[in-house]
Amino acid sequence: MEMKTESELLTTDELSARIKYDARTIREHLKDSVLLEGVHYFRPFGGRKILYRWSEIQRDMVMAIPSQTMRSSGIPMANGRVLHG
């Protein structure tokens, strides 16, 4: 596993401040539905503490914004792909 720099790893409160979502919303609604363990966050040393990977979250937030072309040529799906009918 590639080591991330300190500013790259965020606590729930730090992530909350960056994406303007309440920390409780992140813990109860986004974690495990939008944010995936092993991709967007991990638990160091198998503990309870969670650290979020900012670059992965930032990348997926940008990908989630459908472009005008995607909207007109198909149905955007949750995984970032487009369903063409």
Distance bins in CASP14 RR format, pairs under 12 A and 6 or more apart:
PFRMAT RR
TARGET T0000
AUTHOR 0000-0000-0000
RMODE 2
METHOD distances of the structure
MODEL  1
1 38 0 0 0 0 1 0 0 0 0 0 0
1 39 0 0 0 0 0 1 0 0 0 0 0
1 42 0 0 0 0 1 0 0 0 0 0 0
1 44 0 0 0 0 0 1 0 0 0 0 0
1 53 0 0 0 0 0 1 0 0 0 0 0
2 8 0 0 0 0 0 1 0 0 0 0 0
2 9 0 0 0 0 0 1 0 0 0 0 0
2 42 0 0 0 0 0 1 0 0 0 0 0
2 53 0 0 0 0 0 1 0 0 0 0 0
2 55 0 0 0 0 0 1 0 0 0 0 0
2 56 0 0 0 0 0 1 0 0 0 0 0
3 9 0 0 0 0 1 0 0 0 0 0 0
3 42 0 0 0 0 0 1 0 0 0 0 0
3 44 0 0 0 0 0 1 0 0 0 0 0
3 51 0 0 0 0 0 1 0 0 0 0 0
3 53 0 0 0 0 0 1 0 0 0 0 0
4 10 0 0 0 0 1 0 0 0 0 0 0
4 41 0 0 0 0 0 1 0 0 0 0 0
4 42 0 0 0 0 1 0 0 0 0 0 0
4 44 0 0 0 0 0 1 0 0 0 0 0
4 51 0 0 0 0 1 0 0 0 0 0 0
4 52 0 0 0 0 0 1 0 0 0 0 0
4 53 1 0 0 1 0 0 0 0 0 0 0
4 54 0 0 0 0 1 0 0 0 0 0 0
4 55 1 0 0 1 0 0 0 0 0 0 0
4 56 0 0 0 0 1 0 0 0 0 0 0
4 57 0 0 0 0 0 1 0 0 0 0 0
5 53 0 0 0 0 0 1 0 0 0 0 0
5 54 0 0 0 0 1 0 0 0 0 0 0
5 55 0 0 0 0 1 0 0 0 0 0 0
6 14 0 0 0 0 0 1 0 0 0 0 0
6 51 0 0 0 0 0 1 0 0 0 0 0
6 54 0 0 0 0 0 1 0 0 0 0 0
7 14 0 0 0 0 1 0 0 0 0 0 0
7 18 0 0 0 0 0 1 0 0 0 0 0
7 51 0 0 0 0 0 1 0 0 0 0 0
7 53 0 0 0 0 0 1 0 0 0 0 0
7 54 1 0 0 1 0 0 0 0 0 0 0
7 55 0 0 0 0 0 1 0 0 0 0 0
8 14 0 0 0 0 0 1 0 0 0 0 0
8 15 0 0 0 0 0 1 0 0 0 0 0
8 18 0 0 0 0 0 1 0 0 0 0 0
8 51 0 0 0 0 1 0 0 0 0 0 0
8 52 0 0 0 0 1 0 0 0 0 0 0
8 53 1 0 0 1 0 0 0 0 0 0 0
8 54 1 0 1 0 0 0 0 0 0 0 0
8 55 1 0 0 1 0 0 0 0 0 0 0
8 56 0 0 0 0 1 0 0 0 0 0 0
8 57 0 0 0 0 0 1 0 0 0 0 0
8 58 0 0 0 0 0 1 0 0 0 0 0
9 15 0 0 0 0 1 0 0 0 0 0 0
9 40 0 0 0 0 0 1 0 0 0 0 0
9 41 0 0 0 0 1 0 0 0 0 0 0
9 42 0 0 0 0 1 0 0 0 0 0 0
9 43 0 0 0 0 0 1 0 0 0 0 0
9 44 0 0 0 0 1 0 0 0 0 0 0
9 49 0 0 0 0 0 1 0 0 0 0 0
9 50 0 0 0 0 0 1 0 0 0 0 0
9 51 1 0 1 0 0 0 0 0 0 0 0
9 52 1 0 0 1 0 0 0 0 0 0 0
9 53 1 0 0 1 0 0 0 0 0 0 0
9 54 1 0 0 1 0 0 0 0 0 0 0
9 55 0 0 0 0 1 0 0 0 0 0 0
9 56 0 0 0 0 0 1 0 0 0 0 0
9 57 0 0 0 0 0 1 0 0 0 0 0
10 16 0 0 0 0 1 0 0 0 0 0 0
10 17 0 0 0 0 1 0 0 0 0 0 0
10 18 1 0 0 1 0 0 0 0 0 0 0
10 19 0 0 0 0 1 0 0 0 0 0 0
10 23 0 0 0 0 0 1 0 0 0 0 0
10 26 0 0 0 0 0 1 0 0 0 0 0
10 35 0 0 0 0 0 1 0 0 0 0 0
10 40 0 0 0 0 0 1 0 0 0 0 0
10 41 0 0 0 0 1 0 0 0 0 0 0
10 42 0 0 0 0 0 1 0 0 0 0 0
10 49 0 0 0 0 0 1 0 0 0 0 0
10 50 0 0 0 0 1 0 0 0 0 0 0
10 51 1 0 0 1 0 0 0 0 0 0 0
10 52 1 0 1 0 0 0 0 0 0 0 0
10 53 0 0 0 0 1 0 0 0 0 0 0
10 54 1 0 1 0 0 0 0 0 0 0 0
10 55 0 0 0 0 0 1 0 0 0 0 0
10 56 0 0 0 0 0 1 0 0 0 0 0
10 57 0 0 0 0 1 0 0 0 0 0 0
10 58 0 0 0 0 0 1 0 0 0 0 0
11 17 0 0 0 0 1 0 0 0 0 0 0
11 18 0 0 0 0 0 1 0 0 0 0 0
11 23 0 0 0 0 1 0 0 0 0 0 0
11 26 0 0 0 0 0 1 0 0 0 0 0
11 27 0 0 0 0 0 1 0 0 0 0 0
11 41 0 0 0 0 0 1 0 0 0 0 0
11 44 0 0 0 0 0 1 0 0 0 0 0
11 49 1 0 0 1 0 0 0 0 0 0 0
11 50 1 0 0 1 0 0 0 0 0 0 0
11 51 1 0 0 1 0 0 0 0 0 0 0
11 52 1 0 0 1 0 0 0 0 0 0 0
11 54 0 0 0 0 0 1 0 0 0 0 0
12 18 0 0 0 0 0 1 0 0 0 0 0
12 19 0 0 0 0 0 1 0 0 0 0 0
12 21 0 0 0 0 1 0 0 0 0 0 0
12 22 0 0 0 0 1 0 0 0 0 0 0
12 23 1 0 1 0 0 0 0 0 0 0 0
12 24 0 0 0 0 1 0 0 0 0 0 0
12 25 0 0 0 0 0 1 0 0 0 0 0
12 26 1 0 1 0 0 0 0 0 0 0 0
12 27 1 0 0 1 0 0 0 0 0 0 0
12 28 0 0 0 0 0 1 0 0 0 0 0
12 30 0 0 0 0 1 0 0 0 0 0 0
12 31 0 0 0 0 1 0 0 0 0 0 0
12 35 0 0 0 0 0 1 0 0 0 0 0
12 40 0 0 0 0 0 1 0 0 0 0 0
12 41 0 0 0 0 1 0 0 0 0 0 0
12 48 0 0 0 0 0 1 0 0 0 0 0
12 49 0 0 0 0 1 0 0 0 0 0 0
12 50 1 0 0 1 0 0 0 0 0 0 0
12 51 0 0 0 0 1 0 0 0 0 0 0
12 52 1 0 0 1 0 0 0 0 0 0 0
12 57 0 0 0 0 0 1 0 0 0 0 0
13 19 0 0 0 0 0 1 0 0 0 0 0
13 21 0 0 0 0 0 1 0 0 0 0 0
13 22 0 0 0 0 0 1 0 0 0 0 0
13 23 1 0 1 0 0 0 0 0 0 0 0
13 24 0 0 0 0 0 1 0 0 0 0 0
13 26 0 0 0 0 1 0 0 0 0 0 0
13 27 0 0 0 0 0 1 0 0 0 0 0
13 49 0 0 0 0 0 1 0 0 0 0 0
13 50 0 0 0 0 0 1 0 0 0 0 0
13 51 0 0 0 0 0 1 0 0 0 0 0
13 52 0 0 0 0 0 1 0 0 0 0 0
14 21 0 0 0 0 0 1 0 0 0 0 0
14 23 0 0 0 0 1 0 0 0 0 0 0
14 26 0 0 0 0 0 1 0 0 0 0 0
14 50 0 0 0 0 0 1 0 0 0 0 0
14 51 0 0 0 0 1 0 0 0 0 0 0
14 52 1 0 0 1 0 0 0 0 0 0 0
14 53 0 0 0 0 0 1 0 0 0 0 0
14 54 0 0 0 0 1 0 0 0 0 0 0
14 57 0 0 0 0 0 1 0 0 0 0 0
15 21 1 0 0 1 0 0 0 0 0 0 0
15 22 0 0 0 0 0 1 0 0 0 0 0
15 23 1 0 0 1 0 0 0 0 0 0 0
15 25 0 0 0 0 0 1 0 0 0 0 0
15 26 1 0 0 1 0 0 0 0 0 0 0
15 27 0 0 0 0 0 1 0 0 0 0 0
15 30 0 0 0 0 1 0 0 0 0 0 0
15 31 0 0 0 0 0 1 0 0 0 0 0
15 35 0 0 0 0 1 0 0 0 0 0 0
15 40 0 0 0 0 1 0 0 0 0 0 0
15 41 0 0 0 0 1 0 0 0 0 0 0
15 50 0 0 0 0 1 0 0 0 0 0 0
15 51 0 0 0 0 1 0 0 0 0 0 0
15 52 1 0 1 0 0 0 0 0 0 0 0
15 53 0 0 0 0 1 0 0 0 0 0 0
15 54 1 0 0 1 0 0 0 0 0 0 0
15 56 0 0 0 0 0 1 0 0 0 0 0
15 57 1 0 0 1 0 0 0 0 0 0 0
15 58 0 0 0 0 0 1 0 0 0 0 0
15 61 0 0 0 0 0 1 0 0 0 0 0
16 22 1 0 0 1 0 0 0 0 0 0 0
16 23 1 0 1 0 0 0 0 0 0 0 0
16 24 0 0 0 0 1 0 0 0 0 0 0
16 25 0 0 0 0 1 0 0 0 0 0 0
16 26 1 0 1 0 0 0 0 0 0 0 0
16 27 0 0 0 0 1 0 0 0 0 0 0
16 30 0 0 0 0 0 1 0 0 0 0 0
16 31 0 0 0 0 0 1 0 0 0 0 0
16 52 0 0 0 0 1 0 0 0 0 0 0
16 57 0 0 0 0 0 1 0 0 0 0 0
17 23 0 0 0 0 1 0 0 0 0 0 0
17 26 0 0 0 0 0 1 0 0 0 0 0
17 52 0 0 0 0 0 1 0 0 0 0 0
17 54 0 0 0 0 0 1 0 0 0 0 0
18 26 0 0 0 0 0 1 0 0 0 0 0
18 52 0 0 0 0 1 0 0 0 0 0 0
18 54 1 0 0 1 0 0 0 0 0 0 0
18 55 0 0 0 0 0 1 0 0 0 0 0
18 57 0 0 0 0 1 0 0 0 0 0 0
18 58 0 0 0 0 1 0 0 0 0 0 0
18 61 0 0 0 0 0 1 0 0 0 0 0
19 25 0 0 0 0 1 0 0 0 0 0 0
19 26 1 0 0 1 0 0 0 0 0 0 0
19 30 0 0 0 0 1 0 0 0 0 0 0
19 34 0 0 0 0 0 1 0 0 0 0 0
19 35 0 0 0 0 0 1 0 0 0 0 0
19 40 0 0 0 0 0 1 0 0 0 0 0
19 52 0 0 0 0 1 0 0 0 0 0 0
19 54 0 0 0 0 1 0 0 0 0 0 0
19 57 1 0 0 1 0 0 0 0 0 0 0
19 58 0 0 0 0 1 0 0 0 0 0 0
19 60 0 0 0 0 0 1 0 0 0 0 0
19 61 1 0 0 1 0 0 0 0 0 0 0
19 64 0 0 0 0 0 1 0 0 0 0 0
20 26 0 0 0 0 0 1 0 0 0 0 0
20 61 0 0 0 0 0 1 0 0 0 0 0
21 27 0 0 0 0 0 1 0 0 0 0 0
21 28 0 0 0 0 0 1 0 0 0 0 0
21 29 0 0 0 0 1 0 0 0 0 0 0
21 30 1 0 0 1 0 0 0 0 0 0 0
21 31 0 0 0 0 0 1 0 0 0 0 0
21 34 0 0 0 0 0 1 0 0 0 0 0
21 35 0 0 0 0 0 1 0 0 0 0 0
21 52 0 0 0 0 0 1 0 0 0 0 0
21 57 0 0 0 0 0 1 0 0 0 0 0
21 61 0 0 0 0 0 1 0 0 0 0 0
22 28 0 0 0 0 1 0 0 0 0 0 0
22 29 0 0 0 0 1 0 0 0 0 0 0
22 30 0 0 0 0 0 1 0 0 0 0 0
23 29 0 0 0 0 0 1 0 0 0 0 0
23 30 0 0 0 0 0 1 0 0 0 0 0
23 31 0 0 0 0 0 1 0 0 0 0 0
23 50 0 0 0 0 0 1 0 0 0 0 0
23 52 0 0 0 0 0 1 0 0 0 0 0
24 30 0 0 0 0 0 1 0 0 0 0 0
24 31 0 0 0 0 0 1 0 0 0 0 0
25 31 0 0 0 0 1 0 0 0 0 0 0
25 33 0 0 0 0 0 1 0 0 0 0 0
25 34 0 0 0 0 0 1 0 0 0 0 0
25 35 0 0 0 0 0 1 0 0 0 0 0
26 32 0 0 0 0 0 1 0 0 0 0 0
26 33 0 0 0 0 0 1 0 0 0 0 0
26 34 0 0 0 0 1 0 0 0 0 0 0
26 35 1 0 0 1 0 0 0 0 0 0 0
26 40 0 0 0 0 0 1 0 0 0 0 0
26 41 0 0 0 0 1 0 0 0 0 0 0
26 50 0 0 0 0 1 0 0 0 0 0 0
26 52 0 0 0 0 1 0 0 0 0 0 0
26 57 0 0 0 0 0 1 0 0 0 0 0
27 33 0 0 0 0 0 1 0 0 0 0 0
27 35 0 0 0 0 1 0 0 0 0 0 0
27 41 0 0 0 0 0 1 0 0 0 0 0
27 48 0 0 0 0 0 1 0 0 0 0 0
27 50 0 0 0 0 1 0 0 0 0 0 0
27 52 0 0 0 0 0 1 0 0 0 0 0
28 34 0 0 0 0 0 1 0 0 0 0 0
28 35 0 0 0 0 0 1 0 0 0 0 0
29 35 0 0 0 0 1 0 0 0 0 0 0
30 36 0 0 0 0 0 1 0 0 0 0 0
30 40 0 0 0 0 1 0 0 0 0 0 0
30 41 0 0 0 0 1 0 0 0 0 0 0
30 50 0 0 0 0 0 1 0 0 0 0 0
30 52 0 0 0 0 0 1 0 0 0 0 0
30 57 0 0 0 0 1 0 0 0 0 0 0
30 60 0 0 0 0 0 1 0 0 0 0 0
30 61 0 0 0 0 0 1 0 0 0 0 0
30 64 0 0 0 0 0 1 0 0 0 0 0
31 37 0 0 0 0 1 0 0 0 0 0 0
31 38 0 0 0 0 0 1 0 0 0 0 0
31 39 0 0 0 0 0 1 0 0 0 0 0
31 40 0 0 0 0 1 0 0 0 0 0 0
31 41 1 0 0 1 0 0 0 0 0 0 0
31 42 0 0 0 0 0 1 0 0 0 0 0
31 43 0 0 0 0 0 1 0 0 0 0 0
31 50 1 0 0 1 0 0 0 0 0 0 0
31 52 0 0 0 0 1 0 0 0 0 0 0
31 57 0 0 0 0 0 1 0 0 0 0 0
32 38 0 0 0 0 0 1 0 0 0 0 0
32 39 0 0 0 0 0 1 0 0 0 0 0
32 40 0 0 0 0 1 0 0 0 0 0 0
32 41 0 0 0 0 1 0 0 0 0 0 0
32 50 0 0 0 0 0 1 0 0 0 0 0
33 40 0 0 0 0 0 1 0 0 0 0 0
33 78 0 0 0 0 1 0 0 0 0 0 0
34 40 0 0 0 0 1 0 0 0 0 0 0
34 41 0 0 0 0 0 1 0 0 0 0 0
34 52 0 0 0 0 0 1 0 0 0 0 0
34 56 0 0 0 0 0 1 0 0 0 0 0
34 57 0 0 0 0 1 0 0 0 0 0 0
34 60 0 0 0 0 1 0 0 0 0 0 0
34 61 0 0 0 0 1 0 0 0 0 0 0
34 63 0 0 0 0 0 1 0 0 0 0 0
34 64 0 0 0 0 1 0 0 0 0 0 0
34 78 0 0 0 0 1 0 0 0 0 0 0
34 79 0 0 0 0 0 1 0 0 0 0 0
34 80 0 0 0 0 0 1 0 0 0 0 0
35 41 1 0 1 0 0 0 0 0 0 0 0
35 42 0 0 0 0 0 1 0 0 0 0 0
35 50 0 0 0 0 1 0 0 0 0 0 0
35 51 0 0 0 0 0 1 0 0 0 0 0
35 52 1 0 0 1 0 0 0 0 0 0 0
35 53 0 0 0 0 1 0 0 0 0 0 0
35 54 0 0 0 0 0 1 0 0 0 0 0
35 56 0 0 0 0 1 0 0 0 0 0 0
35 57 1 0 0 1 0 0 0 0 0 0 0
35 58 0 0 0 0 0 1 0 0 0 0 0
35 60 0 0 0 0 1 0 0 0 0 0 0
35 61 0 0 0 0 0 1 0 0 0 0 0
35 64 0 0 0 0 0 1 0 0 0 0 0
36 42 0 0 0 0 0 1 0 0 0 0 0
36 52 0 0 0 0 0 1 0 0 0 0 0
36 53 0 0 0 0 0 1 0 0 0 0 0
36 56 0 0 0 0 1 0 0 0 0 0 0
36 57 0 0 0 0 0 1 0 0 0 0 0
36 60 0 0 0 0 1 0 0 0 0 0 0
36 78 0 0 0 0 0 1 0 0 0 0 0
36 79 0 0 0 0 0 1 0 0 0 0 0
37 43 1 0 0 1 0 0 0 0 0 0 0
37 46 0 0 0 0 0 1 0 0 0 0 0
37 50 0 0 0 0 1 0 0 0 0 0 0
37 51 0 0 0 0 0 1 0 0 0 0 0
37 52 0 0 0 0 0 1 0 0 0 0 0
37 53 0 0 0 0 0 1 0 0 0 0 0
37 56 0 0 0 0 0 1 0 0 0 0 0
38 44 0 0 0 0 0 1 0 0 0 0 0
38 46 0 0 0 0 0 1 0 0 0 0 0
38 50 0 0 0 0 0 1 0 0 0 0 0
38 51 0 0 0 0 0 1 0 0 0 0 0
38 52 0 0 0 0 0 1 0 0 0 0 0
38 53 0 0 0 0 1 0 0 0 0 0 0
38 56 0 0 0 0 1 0 0 0 0 0 0
38 57 0 0 0 0 0 1 0 0 0 0 0
39 52 0 0 0 0 0 1 0 0 0 0 0
39 53 1 0 0 1 0 0 0 0 0 0 0
39 55 0 0 0 0 0 1 0 0 0 0 0
39 56 1 0 1 0 0 0 0 0 0 0 0
39 57 0 0 0 0 1 0 0 0 0 0 0
39 59 0 0 0 0 0 1 0 0 0 0 0
39 60 0 0 0 0 1 0 0 0 0 0 0
39 79 0 0 0 0 0 1 0 0 0 0 0
40 50 0 0 0 0 1 0 0 0 0 0 0
40 51 0 0 0 0 0 1 0 0 0 0 0
40 52 1 0 0 1 0 0 0 0 0 0 0
40 53 1 0 1 0 0 0 0 0 0 0 0
40 54 0 0 0 0 1 0 0 0 0 0 0
40 55 0 0 0 0 1 0 0 0 0 0 0
40 56 1 0 1 0 0 0 0 0 0 0 0
40 57 1 0 1 0 0 0 0 0 0 0 0
40 58 0 0 0 0 0 1 0 0 0 0 0
40 59 0 0 0 0 1 0 0 0 0 0 0
40 60 1 0 0 1 0 0 0 0 0 0 0
40 61 0 0 0 0 0 1 0 0 0 0 0
41 49 0 0 0 0 0 1 0 0 0 0 0
41 50 1 0 1 0 0 0 0 0 0 0 0
41 51 1 0 0 1 0 0 0 0 0 0 0
41 52 1 0 1 0 0 0 0 0 0 0 0
41 53 1 0 0 1 0 0 0 0 0 0 0
41 54 0 0 0 0 0 1 0 0 0 0 0
41 56 0 0 0 0 1 0 0 0 0 0 0
41 57 0 0 0 0 1 0 0 0 0 0 0
41 60 0 0 0 0 0 1 0 0 0 0 0
42 49 0 0 0 0 1 0 0 0 0 0 0
42 50 1 0 0 1 0 0 0 0 0 0 0
42 51 1 0 0 1 0 0 0 0 0 0 0
42 52 0 0 0 0 1 0 0 0 0 0 0
42 53 1 0 0 1 0 0 0 0 0 0 0
42 56 0 0 0 0 0 1 0 0 0 0 0
43 49 1 0 0 1 0 0 0 0 0 0 0
43 50 1 0 1 0 0 0 0 0 0 0 0
43 51 1 0 0 1 0 0 0 0 0 0 0
43 52 0 0 0 0 0 1 0 0 0 0 0
44 50 0 0 0 0 1 0 0 0 0 0 0
44 51 1 0 0 1 0 0 0 0 0 0 0
44 52 0 0 0 0 0 1 0 0 0 0 0
44 53 0 0 0 0 0 1 0 0 0 0 0
45 51 0 0 0 0 0 1 0 0 0 0 0
51 57 0 0 0 0 0 1 0 0 0 0 0
52 58 0 0 0 0 0 1 0 0 0 0 0
52 60 0 0 0 0 0 1 0 0 0 0 0
53 59 0 0 0 0 1 0 0 0 0 0 0
53 60 0 0 0 0 0 1 0 0 0 0 0
54 60 0 0 0 0 0 1 0 0 0 0 0
54 61 0 0 0 0 0 1 0 0 0 0 0
55 61 0 0 0 0 0 1 0 0 0 0 0
55 62 0 0 0 0 0 1 0 0 0 0 0
56 62 0 0 0 0 0 1 0 0 0 0 0
56 63 0 0 0 0 0 1 0 0 0 0 0
57 63 0 0 0 0 0 1 0 0 0 0 0
57 64 0 0 0 0 0 1 0 0 0 0 0
58 64 0 0 0 0 0 1 0 0 0 0 0
58 65 0 0 0 0 0 1 0 0 0 0 0
59 65 0 0 0 0 0 1 0 0 0 0 0
59 80 0 0 0 0 0 1 0 0 0 0 0
60 78 0 0 0 0 0 1 0 0 0 0 0
60 79 0 0 0 0 1 0 0 0 0 0 0
60 80 0 0 0 0 1 0 0 0 0 0 0
61 80 0 0 0 0 0 1 0 0 0 0 0
62 80 0 0 0 0 0 1 0 0 0 0 0
63 70 0 0 0 0 0 1 0 0 0 0 0
63 76 0 0 0 0 0 1 0 0 0 0 0
63 77 0 0 0 0 0 1 0 0 0 0 0
63 78 0 0 0 0 0 1 0 0 0 0 0
63 79 0 0 0 0 1 0 0 0 0 0 0
63 80 1 0 1 0 0 0 0 0 0 0 0
63 81 0 0 0 0 1 0 0 0 0 0 0
63 82 0 0 0 0 0 1 0 0 0 0 0
64 70 0 0 0 0 0 1 0 0 0 0 0
64 76 0 0 0 0 1 0 0 0 0 0 0
64 77 0 0 0 0 0 1 0 0 0 0 0
64 78 0 0 0 0 1 0 0 0 0 0 0
64 79 0 0 0 0 1 0 0 0 0 0 0
64 80 1 0 0 1 0 0 0 0 0 0 0
64 81 0 0 0 0 0 1 0 0 0 0 0
65 71 0 0 0 0 0 1 0 0 0 0 0
65 76 0 0 0 0 1 0 0 0 0 0 0
65 80 0 0 0 0 1 0 0 0 0 0 0
66 72 0 0 0 0 1 0 0 0 0 0 0
66 73 0 0 0 0 0 1 0 0 0 0 0
66 74 0 0 0 0 1 0 0 0 0 0 0
66 75 0 0 0 0 1 0 0 0 0 0 0
66 76 1 0 1 0 0 0 0 0 0 0 0
66 77 0 0 0 0 1 0 0 0 0 0 0
66 78 0 0 0 0 0 1 0 0 0 0 0
66 80 0 0 0 0 1 0 0 0 0 0 0
66 81 0 0 0 0 0 1 0 0 0 0 0
66 82 1 0 0 1 0 0 0 0 0 0 0
66 83 0 0 0 0 0 1 0 0 0 0 0
67 73 0 0 0 0 1 0 0 0 0 0 0
67 74 0 0 0 0 0 1 0 0 0 0 0
67 76 0 0 0 0 1 0 0 0 0 0 0
67 80 0 0 0 0 0 1 0 0 0 0 0
67 82 0 0 0 0 1 0 0 0 0 0 0
68 74 0 0 0 0 0 1 0 0 0 0 0
68 76 0 0 0 0 0 1 0 0 0 0 0
69 76 0 0 0 0 0 1 0 0 0 0 0
69 82 0 0 0 0 1 0 0 0 0 0 0
69 84 0 0 0 0 0 1 0 0 0 0 0
70 76 1 0 1 0 0 0 0 0 0 0 0
70 77 0 0 0 0 0 1 0 0 0 0 0
70 80 0 0 0 0 1 0 0 0 0 0 0
70 81 0 0 0 0 1 0 0 0 0 0 0
70 82 1 0 1 0 0 0 0 0 0 0 0
70 83 0 0 0 0 0 1 0 0 0 0 0
70 84 0 0 0 0 0 1 0 0 0 0 0
71 82 0 0 0 0 1 0 0 0 0 0 0
72 82 0 0 0 0 0 1 0 0 0 0 0
72 84 0 0 0 0 0 1 0 0 0 0 0
73 82 1 0 0 1 0 0 0 0 0 0 0
73 83 0 0 0 0 0 1 0 0 0 0 0
73 84 1 0 0 1 0 0 0 0 0 0 0
73 85 0 0 0 0 1 0 0 0 0 0 0
74 80 0 0 0 0 0 1 0 0 0 0 0
74 81 0 0 0 0 0 1 0 0 0 0 0
74 82 1 0 1 0 0 0 0 0 0 0 0
74 83 1 0 0 1 0 0 0 0 0 0 0
74 84 1 0 1 0 0 0 0 0 0 0 0
74 85 1 0 0 1 0 0 0 0 0 0 0
75 81 0 0 0 0 1 0 0 0 0 0 0
75 82 1 0 0 1 0 0 0 0 0 0 0
75 83 1 0 1 0 0 0 0 0 0 0 0
75 84 0 0 0 0 1 0 0 0 0 0 0
75 85 1 0 0 1 0 0 0 0 0 0 0
76 82 1 0 1 0 0 0 0 0 0 0 0
76 83 1 0 0 1 0 0 0 0 0 0 0
76 84 0 0 0 0 0 1 0 0 0 0 0
77 83 1 0 1 0 0 0 0 0 0 0 0
77 84 0 0 0 0 0 1 0 0 0 0 0
END
